[in-house]
Every structure is written in C-alpha cells, then in structure tokens.
Amino acid sequence: MTTTHSYHLTVEWTGNQGSGTDGYRTYSRAHEVLADGKAPIAASADPAFRGDPARWNPEELLLASVSQCHLLWYLHLCAVNGVVVTDYADQAQGVMAMDATGGGGQFASVTLRPEVTVADASMVDKAVALHGEVHAVCFIARSVNFPITHQPVVTVG
C-alpha cells in the first residue's frame, strides 16, 4: 500500500508598484511564501533576474530543500546505526546553468559539504559512510534530475 502526503502553501505576489506588469522593468519580483501557522518567507527573483537580494529566491530555496532533506535523513540514519551526532552544519552549493538563449536554465549540480561532529572516534568511519546512503531515501534528492554530491568532514567532539 502506498502512503501519500500532500503539501499546501500559497505564493502571493506583493510586487505591484501601481501599474502591474505594464512593462518588464516596472514591477517588483517581491512575493511571499505563506502556509498556515508559519511565518511568511519574504522571497523574490535572483538579483540576476531583477530580484531583491535581501529576499530568498527560488534557487536558494531549492538548494535549502536539498540540504535540509539530507540533514534530516542523515540524522535518522545515524540514530538507527548507533552514530551519535552532536553537531552538524552544511555549506551547500548549487550551480545553475543557463541555456544558450539566456531565457532558461536548470540546476546542473549540488554539492553538500556537511561538517559533522560525532561523540566518539569509533563512529567516524560509519558517520562518513552514512552520507552515501542518504540519496536512496531522501525525498528531495530522489525528486530532482541533477547530481547531488557530498564532501563530508567528520570530527570527534
């Protein structure tokens, strides 16, 4: 039996500066990502596409989703495999390639650079190896069509 989960949110454009989209340069790309019971996410386009650099853009949010999913599944795999993680931070990087026309593009790759601290030196090898198992179970990684690599660093705390 297949279990499904449904996710709902609202994306609301807040960038009408009085004349709507009467010209490419006359409207703001500002918008908010909204969901019941959660703080709004102030978003925009990437600054390269006339967006506000102070707001999150879709490309950053996609990269964040990949990194978050890896984190959550990694912690789960560590917990069920006896690896005690005491700290975790990821310096994720995504690369987007524009097509020849400049009108479109896609993510070409994501590299995750998790820095993990474990409780005991005997856990280091397993902690490194478990990063390789995440891709098979991470919902986001299984849903995208670009390669995701990881370069973990594991230390003992």
Biotite code that builds the C-alpha atoms (Angstrom):
import biotite.structure as struc

atoms = struc.array([
    struc.Atom([0.000, 0.000, 0.000], chain_id="A", res_id=1, res_name="MET", atom_name="CA", element="C"),
    struc.Atom([1.333, 3.434, -0.954], chain_id="A", res_id=2, res_name="THR", atom_name="CA", element="C"),
    struc.Atom([1.106, 6.274, 1.533], chain_id="A", res_id=3, res_name="THR", atom_name="CA", element="C"),
    struc.Atom([0.836, 9.795, 0.191], chain_id="A", res_id=4, res_name="THR", atom_name="CA", element="C"),
    struc.Atom([1.428, 13.137, 1.827], chain_id="A", res_id=5, res_name="HIS", atom_name="CA", element="C"),
    struc.Atom([0.048, 16.373, 0.461], chain_id="A", res_id=6, res_name="SER", atom_name="CA", element="C"),
    struc.Atom([1.640, 19.781, 0.991], chain_id="A", res_id=7, res_name="TYR", atom_name="CA", element="C"),
    struc.Atom([-0.123, 23.110, 0.599], chain_id="A", res_id=8, res_name="HIS", atom_name="CA", element="C"),
    struc.Atom([1.119, 26.651, 0.576], chain_id="A", res_id=9, res_name="LEU", atom_name="CA", element="C"),
    struc.Atom([0.345, 29.975, -1.031], chain_id="A", res_id=10, res_name="THR", atom_name="CA", element="C"),
    struc.Atom([2.712, 32.110, -3.059], chain_id="A", res_id=11, res_name="VAL", atom_name="CA", element="C"),
    struc.Atom([1.414, 35.669, -3.114], chain_id="A", res_id=12, res_name="GLU", atom_name="CA", element="C"),
    struc.Atom([2.889, 38.335, -5.380], chain_id="A", res_id=13, res_name="TRP", atom_name="CA", element="C"),
    struc.Atom([3.387, 41.602, -3.491], chain_id="A", res_id=14, res_name="THR", atom_name="CA", element="C"),
    struc.Atom([5.301, 43.478, -6.182], chain_id="A", res_id=15, res_name="GLY", atom_name="CA", element="C"),
    struc.Atom([2.635, 45.519, -7.954], chain_id="A", res_id=16, res_name="ASN", atom_name="CA", element="C"),
    struc.Atom([4.049, 49.031, -7.847], chain_id="A", res_id=17, res_name="GLN", atom_name="CA", element="C"),
    struc.Atom([0.871, 50.630, -9.123], chain_id="A", res_id=18, res_name="GLY", atom_name="CA", element="C"),
    struc.Atom([0.797, 49.675, -12.780], chain_id="A", res_id=19, res_name="SER", atom_name="CA", element="C"),
    struc.Atom([1.018, 45.875, -12.605], chain_id="A", res_id=20, res_name="GLY", atom_name="CA", element="C"),
    struc.Atom([3.108, 44.275, -15.297], chain_id="A", res_id=21, res_name="THR", atom_name="CA", element="C"),
    struc.Atom([2.726, 47.007, -17.905], chain_id="A", res_id=22, res_name="ASP", atom_name="CA", element="C"),
    struc.Atom([6.469, 46.747, -18.545], chain_id="A", res_id=23, res_name="GLY", atom_name="CA", element="C"),
    struc.Atom([9.271, 44.311, -17.749], chain_id="A", res_id=24, res_name="TYR", atom_name="CA", element="C"),
    struc.Atom([11.090, 46.849, -15.572], chain_id="A", res_id=25, res_name="ARG", atom_name="CA", element="C"),
    struc.Atom([8.051, 48.384, -13.866], chain_id="A", res_id=26, res_name="THR", atom_name="CA", element="C"),
    struc.Atom([7.141, 45.681, -11.374], chain_id="A", res_id=27, res_name="TYR", atom_name="CA", element="C"),
    struc.Atom([8.869, 44.180, -8.385], chain_id="A", res_id=28, res_name="SER", atom_name="CA", element="C"),
    struc.Atom([9.545, 40.452, -8.187], chain_id="A", res_id=29, res_name="ARG", atom_name="CA", element="C"),
    struc.Atom([8.650, 40.534, -4.466], chain_id="A", res_id=30, res_name="ALA", atom_name="CA", element="C"),
    struc.Atom([6.398, 37.780, -3.192], chain_id="A", res_id=31, res_name="HIS", atom_name="CA", element="C"),
    struc.Atom([5.728, 35.829, -0.014], chain_id="A", res_id=32, res_name="GLU", atom_name="CA", element="C"),
    struc.Atom([5.561, 32.114, 0.609], chain_id="A", res_id=33, res_name="VAL", atom_name="CA", element="C"),
    struc.Atom([2.739, 31.501, 3.074], chain_id="A", res_id=34, res_name="LEU", atom_name="CA", element="C"),
    struc.Atom([1.465, 28.482, 4.997], chain_id="A", res_id=35, res_name="ALA", atom_name="CA", element="C"),
    struc.Atom([-0.985, 28.228, 7.851], chain_id="A", res_id=36, res_name="ASP", atom_name="CA", element="C"),
    struc.Atom([0.648, 28.656, 11.236], chain_id="A", res_id=37, res_name="GLY", atom_name="CA", element="C"),
    struc.Atom([4.092, 29.572, 9.855], chain_id="A", res_id=38, res_name="LYS", atom_name="CA", element="C"),
    struc.Atom([5.994, 32.800, 9.447], chain_id="A", res_id=39, res_name="ALA", atom_name="CA", element="C"),
    struc.Atom([5.964, 34.117, 5.878], chain_id="A", res_id=40, res_name="PRO", atom_name="CA", element="C"),
    struc.Atom([9.091, 33.762, 3.775], chain_id="A", res_id=41, res_name="ILE", atom_name="CA", element="C"),
    struc.Atom([9.966, 37.012, 2.022], chain_id="A", res_id=42, res_name="ALA", atom_name="CA", element="C"),
    struc.Atom([11.005, 35.974, -1.475], chain_id="A", res_id=43, res_name="ALA", atom_name="CA", element="C"),
    struc.Atom([11.971, 37.473, -4.823], chain_id="A", res_id=44, res_name="SER", atom_name="CA", element="C"),
    struc.Atom([13.786, 36.543, -8.002], chain_id="A", res_id=45, res_name="ALA", atom_name="CA", element="C"),
    struc.Atom([17.539, 36.082, -8.050], chain_id="A", res_id=46, res_name="ASP", atom_name="CA", element="C"),
    struc.Atom([19.210, 39.504, -8.320], chain_id="A", res_id=47, res_name="PRO", atom_name="CA", element="C"),
    struc.Atom([20.449, 38.466, -11.796], chain_id="A", res_id=48, res_name="ALA", atom_name="CA", element="C"),
    struc.Atom([16.782, 38.430, -12.830], chain_id="A", res_id=49, res_name="PHE", atom_name="CA", element="C"),
    struc.Atom([15.798, 41.812, -11.333], chain_id="A", res_id=50, res_name="ARG", atom_name="CA", element="C"),
    struc.Atom([15.146, 40.402, -7.871], chain_id="A", res_id=51, res_name="GLY", atom_name="CA", element="C"),
    struc.Atom([15.709, 41.815, -4.422], chain_id="A", res_id=52, res_name="ASP", atom_name="CA", element="C"),
    struc.Atom([18.975, 40.471, -2.948], chain_id="A", res_id=53, res_name="PRO", atom_name="CA", element="C"),
    struc.Atom([17.596, 40.866, 0.587], chain_id="A", res_id=54, res_name="ALA", atom_name="CA", element="C"),
    struc.Atom([14.890, 38.239, -0.086], chain_id="A", res_id=55, res_name="ARG", atom_name="CA", element="C"),
    struc.Atom([15.127, 34.484, -0.589], chain_id="A", res_id=56, res_name="TRP", atom_name="CA", element="C"),
    struc.Atom([14.887, 33.331, -4.205], chain_id="A", res_id=57, res_name="ASN", atom_name="CA", element="C"),
    struc.Atom([13.569, 30.023, -5.593], chain_id="A", res_id=58, res_name="PRO", atom_name="CA", element="C"),
    struc.Atom([17.045, 28.765, -6.410], chain_id="A", res_id=59, res_name="GLU", atom_name="CA", element="C"),
    struc.Atom([18.205, 29.289, -2.820], chain_id="A", res_id=60, res_name="GLU", atom_name="CA", element="C"),
    struc.Atom([15.053, 27.617, -1.500], chain_id="A", res_id=61, res_name="LEU", atom_name="CA", element="C"),
    struc.Atom([15.619, 24.578, -3.740], chain_id="A", res_id=62, res_name="LEU", atom_name="CA", element="C"),
    struc.Atom([19.210, 24.320, -2.510], chain_id="A", res_id=63, res_name="LEU", atom_name="CA", element="C"),
    struc.Atom([17.982, 24.667, 1.078], chain_id="A", res_id=64, res_name="ALA", atom_name="CA", element="C"),
    struc.Atom([15.468, 21.856, 0.498], chain_id="A", res_id=65, res_name="SER", atom_name="CA", element="C"),
    struc.Atom([18.183, 19.513, -0.771], chain_id="A", res_id=66, res_name="VAL", atom_name="CA", element="C"),
    struc.Atom([20.443, 20.335, 2.181], chain_id="A", res_id=67, res_name="SER", atom_name="CA", element="C"),
    struc.Atom([17.645, 20.076, 4.768], chain_id="A", res_id=68, res_name="GLN", atom_name="CA", element="C"),
    struc.Atom([16.425, 16.727, 3.463], chain_id="A", res_id=69, res_name="CYS", atom_name="CA", element="C"),
    struc.Atom([19.978, 15.356, 3.540], chain_id="A", res_id=70, res_name="HIS", atom_name="CA", element="C"),
    struc.Atom([20.420, 16.611, 7.120], chain_id="A", res_id=71, res_name="LEU", atom_name="CA", element="C"),
    struc.Atom([17.178, 15.070, 8.374], chain_id="A", res_id=72, res_name="LEU", atom_name="CA", element="C"),
    struc.Atom([17.711, 11.675, 6.750], chain_id="A", res_id=73, res_name="TRP", atom_name="CA", element="C"),
    struc.Atom([21.368, 11.627, 7.775], chain_id="A", res_id=74, res_name="TYR", atom_name="CA", element="C"),
    struc.Atom([20.474, 12.235, 11.426], chain_id="A", res_id=75, res_name="LEU", atom_name="CA", element="C"),
    struc.Atom([17.870, 9.459, 11.204], chain_id="A", res_id=76, res_name="HIS", atom_name="CA", element="C"),
    struc.Atom([20.364, 7.014, 9.708], chain_id="A", res_id=77, res_name="LEU", atom_name="CA", element="C"),
    struc.Atom([22.932, 7.921, 12.358], chain_id="A", res_id=78, res_name="CYS", atom_name="CA", element="C"),
    struc.Atom([20.410, 7.434, 15.165], chain_id="A", res_id=79, res_name="ALA", atom_name="CA", element="C"),
    struc.Atom([19.383, 3.956, 13.980], chain_id="A", res_id=80, res_name="VAL", atom_name="CA", element="C"),
    struc.Atom([23.009, 2.927, 13.307], chain_id="A", res_id=81, res_name="ASN", atom_name="CA", element="C"),
    struc.Atom([24.482, 3.924, 16.661], chain_id="A", res_id=82, res_name="GLY", atom_name="CA", element="C"),
    struc.Atom([26.305, 7.052, 15.478], chain_id="A", res_id=83, res_name="VAL", atom_name="CA", element="C"),
    struc.Atom([25.866, 9.893, 17.971], chain_id="A", res_id=84, res_name="VAL", atom_name="CA", element="C"),
    struc.Atom([25.958, 13.238, 16.145], chain_id="A", res_id=85, res_name="VAL", atom_name="CA", element="C"),
    struc.Atom([26.446, 16.248, 18.400], chain_id="A", res_id=86, res_name="THR", atom_name="CA", element="C"),
    struc.Atom([26.798, 18.977, 15.752], chain_id="A", res_id=87, res_name="ASP", atom_name="CA", element="C"),
    struc.Atom([26.070, 19.407, 12.035], chain_id="A", res_id=88, res_name="TYR", atom_name="CA", element="C"),
    struc.Atom([26.419, 22.312, 9.611], chain_id="A", res_id=89, res_name="ALA", atom_name="CA", element="C"),
    struc.Atom([26.339, 22.194, 5.814], chain_id="A", res_id=90, res_name="ASP", atom_name="CA", element="C"),
    struc.Atom([27.939, 24.682, 3.422], chain_id="A", res_id=91, res_name="GLN", atom_name="CA", element="C"),
    struc.Atom([25.809, 23.736, 0.404], chain_id="A", res_id=92, res_name="ALA", atom_name="CA", element="C"),
    struc.Atom([26.437, 24.994, -3.114], chain_id="A", res_id=93, res_name="GLN", atom_name="CA", element="C"),
    struc.Atom([24.191, 24.768, -6.155], chain_id="A", res_id=94, res_name="GLY", atom_name="CA", element="C"),
    struc.Atom([25.204, 25.520, -9.730], chain_id="A", res_id=95, res_name="VAL", atom_name="CA", element="C"),
    struc.Atom([22.614, 26.633, -12.254], chain_id="A", res_id=96, res_name="MET", atom_name="CA", element="C"),
    struc.Atom([23.444, 26.615, -15.966], chain_id="A", res_id=97, res_name="ALA", atom_name="CA", element="C"),
    struc.Atom([21.661, 28.976, -18.320], chain_id="A", res_id=98, res_name="MET", atom_name="CA", element="C"),
    struc.Atom([20.817, 27.725, -21.792], chain_id="A", res_id=99, res_name="ASP", atom_name="CA", element="C"),
    struc.Atom([22.216, 29.368, -24.929], chain_id="A", res_id=100, res_name="ALA", atom_name="CA", element="C"),
    struc.Atom([19.234, 31.682, -25.382], chain_id="A", res_id=101, res_name="THR", atom_name="CA", element="C"),
    struc.Atom([19.589, 33.098, -21.859], chain_id="A", res_id=102, res_name="GLY", atom_name="CA", element="C"),
    struc.Atom([15.874, 32.604, -21.321], chain_id="A", res_id=103, res_name="GLY", atom_name="CA", element="C"),
    struc.Atom([16.005, 29.456, -19.260], chain_id="A", res_id=104, res_name="GLY", atom_name="CA", element="C"),
    struc.Atom([18.232, 27.085, -17.445], chain_id="A", res_id=105, res_name="GLY", atom_name="CA", element="C"),
    struc.Atom([18.382, 24.388, -14.836], chain_id="A", res_id=106, res_name="GLN", atom_name="CA", element="C"),
    struc.Atom([20.392, 23.235, -11.876], chain_id="A", res_id=107, res_name="PHE", atom_name="CA", element="C"),
    struc.Atom([23.479, 21.412, -13.090], chain_id="A", res_id=108, res_name="ALA", atom_name="CA", element="C"),
    struc.Atom([24.629, 20.148, -9.694], chain_id="A", res_id=109, res_name="SER", atom_name="CA", element="C"),
    struc.Atom([24.507, 20.490, -5.938], chain_id="A", res_id=110, res_name="VAL", atom_name="CA", element="C"),
    struc.Atom([27.441, 19.859, -3.632], chain_id="A", res_id=111, res_name="THR", atom_name="CA", element="C"),
    struc.Atom([26.805, 19.383, 0.068], chain_id="A", res_id=112, res_name="LEU", atom_name="CA", element="C"),
    struc.Atom([29.690, 19.980, 2.472], chain_id="A", res_id=113, res_name="ARG", atom_name="CA", element="C"),
    struc.Atom([28.417, 18.764, 5.834], chain_id="A", res_id=114, res_name="PRO", atom_name="CA", element="C"),
    struc.Atom([30.674, 19.278, 8.836], chain_id="A", res_id=115, res_name="GLU", atom_name="CA", element="C"),
    struc.Atom([29.654, 16.680, 11.382], chain_id="A", res_id=116, res_name="VAL", atom_name="CA", element="C"),
    struc.Atom([30.805, 16.165, 14.939], chain_id="A", res_id=117, res_name="THR", atom_name="CA", element="C"),
    struc.Atom([30.341, 12.727, 16.495], chain_id="A", res_id=118, res_name="VAL", atom_name="CA", element="C"),
    struc.Atom([30.667, 11.658, 20.125], chain_id="A", res_id=119, res_name="ALA", atom_name="CA", element="C"),
    struc.Atom([33.403, 9.034, 19.711], chain_id="A", res_id=120, res_name="ASP", atom_name="CA", element="C"),
    struc.Atom([36.285, 8.273, 17.333], chain_id="A", res_id=121, res_name="ALA", atom_name="CA", element="C"),
    struc.Atom([34.917, 4.756, 16.746], chain_id="A", res_id=122, res_name="SER", atom_name="CA", element="C"),
    struc.Atom([31.937, 6.354, 14.946], chain_id="A", res_id=123, res_name="MET", atom_name="CA", element="C"),
    struc.Atom([33.852, 8.357, 12.329], chain_id="A", res_id=124, res_name="VAL", atom_name="CA", element="C"),
    struc.Atom([34.004, 5.758, 9.538], chain_id="A", res_id=125, res_name="ASP", atom_name="CA", element="C"),
    struc.Atom([30.319, 4.882, 9.846], chain_id="A", res_id=126, res_name="LYS", atom_name="CA", element="C"),
    struc.Atom([29.412, 8.585, 10.052], chain_id="A", res_id=127, res_name="ALA", atom_name="CA", element="C"),
    struc.Atom([31.192, 9.235, 6.746], chain_id="A", res_id=128, res_name="VAL", atom_name="CA", element="C"),
    struc.Atom([29.681, 6.156, 5.068], chain_id="A", res_id=129, res_name="ALA", atom_name="CA", element="C"),
    struc.Atom([26.103, 7.029, 6.031], chain_id="A", res_id=130, res_name="LEU", atom_name="CA", element="C"),
    struc.Atom([26.205, 10.143, 3.827], chain_id="A", res_id=131, res_name="HIS", atom_name="CA", element="C"),
    struc.Atom([26.314, 7.766, 0.869], chain_id="A", res_id=132, res_name="GLY", atom_name="CA", element="C"),
    struc.Atom([23.079, 6.092, 1.952], chain_id="A", res_id=133, res_name="GLU", atom_name="CA", element="C"),
    struc.Atom([21.021, 9.272, 2.228], chain_id="A", res_id=134, res_name="VAL", atom_name="CA", element="C"),
    struc.Atom([20.392, 9.736, -1.507], chain_id="A", res_id=135, res_name="HIS", atom_name="CA", element="C"),
    struc.Atom([18.420, 6.484, -1.674], chain_id="A", res_id=136, res_name="ALA", atom_name="CA", element="C"),
    struc.Atom([15.879, 7.680, 0.912], chain_id="A", res_id=137, res_name="VAL", atom_name="CA", element="C"),
    struc.Atom([15.849, 11.498, 0.777], chain_id="A", res_id=138, res_name="CYS", atom_name="CA", element="C"),
    struc.Atom([12.564, 12.618, -0.773], chain_id="A", res_id=139, res_name="PHE", atom_name="CA", element="C"),
    struc.Atom([14.055, 15.717, -2.360], chain_id="A", res_id=140, res_name="ILE", atom_name="CA", element="C"),
    struc.Atom([17.187, 14.019, -3.730], chain_id="A", res_id=141, res_name="ALA", atom_name="CA", element="C"),
    struc.Atom([15.019, 11.322, -5.291], chain_id="A", res_id=142, res_name="ARG", atom_name="CA", element="C"),
    struc.Atom([12.847, 14.000, -6.932], chain_id="A", res_id=143, res_name="SER", atom_name="CA", element="C"),
    struc.Atom([15.444, 16.095, -8.749], chain_id="A", res_id=144, res_name="VAL", atom_name="CA", element="C"),
    struc.Atom([17.226, 15.426, -12.039], chain_id="A", res_id=145, res_name="ASN", atom_name="CA", element="C"),
    struc.Atom([20.658, 16.848, -11.242], chain_id="A", res_id=146, res_name="PHE", atom_name="CA", element="C"),
    struc.Atom([23.560, 15.181, -9.434], chain_id="A", res_id=147, res_name="PRO", atom_name="CA", element="C"),
    struc.Atom([23.992, 15.735, -5.712], chain_id="A", res_id=148, res_name="ILE", atom_name="CA", element="C"),
    struc.Atom([27.412, 15.042, -4.291], chain_id="A", res_id=149, res_name="THR", atom_name="CA", element="C"),
    struc.Atom([28.671, 15.352, -0.765], chain_id="A", res_id=150, res_name="HIS", atom_name="CA", element="C"),
    struc.Atom([32.040, 16.140, 0.751], chain_id="A", res_id=151, res_name="GLN", atom_name="CA", element="C"),
    struc.Atom([31.614, 15.401, 4.443], chain_id="A", res_id=152, res_name="PRO", atom_name="CA", element="C"),
    struc.Atom([34.096, 16.228, 7.151], chain_id="A", res_id=153, res_name="VAL", atom_name="CA", element="C"),
    struc.Atom([33.624, 14.300, 10.392], chain_id="A", res_id=154, res_name="VAL", atom_name="CA", element="C"),
    struc.Atom([35.353, 15.226, 13.621], chain_id="A", res_id=155, res_name="THR", atom_name="CA", element="C"),
    struc.Atom([35.146, 13.965, 17.166], chain_id="A", res_id=156, res_name="VAL", atom_name="CA", element="C"),
    struc.Atom([33.783, 16.310, 19.825], chain_id="A", res_id=157, res_name="GLY", atom_name="CA", element="C"),
])
